[in-house]
Amino acid sequence: MKREKVKYVSEKYPKSGYEDLIPAHYERADDEFYIKSGNNILAFPKNKKALIKMYPDKKSSLDDFFLKK
């Protein structure tokens, strides 16, 4: 599953005559990914070590997968 994040940034008025007005806009933040494991929904780890720590019994197959990439 994927959760998309969007952040609203309000407009910024210039502090002097040399700056421009920055209009209000939306900024896309980093997406979050989740894994469904049985009846639980877990946040997907952001690095390889955390993924291997999450599934220690599948360490060898995960290592092989990461080496192929």
N, C-alpha and C positions, 0 to 999 in steps of 0.2 A: 504494500500500500504506500501511497505517496501523499505527503501533505505539503502543499505549496504555500509559501509565505510571501505576503506583499505588505510593504510598510508605506504609510502615507507620510510625506514630508511636507510640512506647511511652507508657505512662501516666506522669503526673507527679503526684507526691505533694505535698500542701500543705506550705509552709515554715512557716506559722503557722496559728493557729486561724481566721483570717479568710478564708483561701483555700479553695477547693473542690478535691477530687480530680478530675483530668482523666483520664478513662478512655482506654485504648489505642484507636486508631482508624486508619482508612486515609484518606489524602488523595490526591485525583486530581491528578496533575501534568500539564503540558502534553503533548499528543500530538505524536508525530513522524510526518511524512509522507515517503514516498520515491517516486521516479520511476524507472521502468525505461526506460533508453535503450539500445537495442541489447542487448548482453550485460551492461551495467553497471547497477547499482542506485545511484542518487544521492540524497542527502538533498534534499528539497524546500526551496528557499530561503524565508526568512521575510519577505522584502520584495520589492517590485517591481523595484528596481534589480538585485538579485542574480539574479532570474529573467531579466531582459533580458540581463544579462551572461552567463548560462548559455547563452542562445539568441540571439546577436547577429544572426543571419540572419533571425529572425522578429520583429525589433524593431517594425516598423510595425504588424503585426497584433496584437502584444501591447499596444502603446500604444492602439490602437483598442478592444481588449477592456477595458482598464482605464478608459478614458474613458466607456464605456457603463455601468459599474457605479456 
